[in-house]
Amino acid sequence: MQENGFDLLQKIDRPLSLLEKQNLLAQLQEHINNLLQHNFPLLVQLLYRADVSEKKLRGLLQQHASTDAALLIAQMLLQRQEEKIKTRQSSSPGNRPGNDEAW
């Protein structure tokens, strides 16, 4: 069974190696291309659940109109997931100064 885009993104719980990132990007691109052609509402749901900025995505798609939209969207999804990981890591209790005030 092929995984959907959200399942692929949820597996990312740490920074990825270049090879892992390239493999994931290829899988996401294929999945997104399929959604663009056959199930656009599900793509919109994926972007919403991943918290991708609609404004940034529109700008990116307009700036790179000759580039494969599925690739641009996959890159944006991956970038957003990496941002979430960094935020989680930086806000984990062990990384905060003054842990004596931690809950």
Rosetta blueprint (number, residue, H / E / L):
1 M L
2 Q L
3 E L
4 N L
5 G H
6 F H
7 D H
8 L H
9 L H
10 Q H
11 K L
12 I L
13 D L
14 R L
15 P L
16 L L
17 S L
18 L H
19 L H
20 E H
21 K H
22 Q H
23 N H
24 L H
25 L H
26 A H
27 Q H
28 L H
29 Q H
30 E H
31 H H
32 I H
33 N H
34 N H
35 L H
36 L H
37 Q H
38 H H
39 N L
40 F H
41 P H
42 L H
43 L H
44 V H
45 Q H
46 L H
47 L H
48 Y H
49 R H
50 A L
51 D L
52 V L
53 S L
54 E H
55 K H
56 K H
57 L H
58 R H
59 G H
60 L H
61 L H
62 Q H
63 Q H
64 H L
65 A L
66 S L
67 T L
68 D L
69 A H
70 A H
71 L H
72 L H
73 I H
74 A H
75 Q H
76 M H
77 L H
78 L H
79 Q H
80 R H
81 Q H
82 E H
83 E H
84 K H
85 I H
86 K H
87 T H
88 R H
89 Q H
90 S H
91 S L
92 S L
93 P H
94 G H
95 N H
96 R L
97 P L
98 G L
99 N H
100 D H
101 E H
102 A L
103 W L
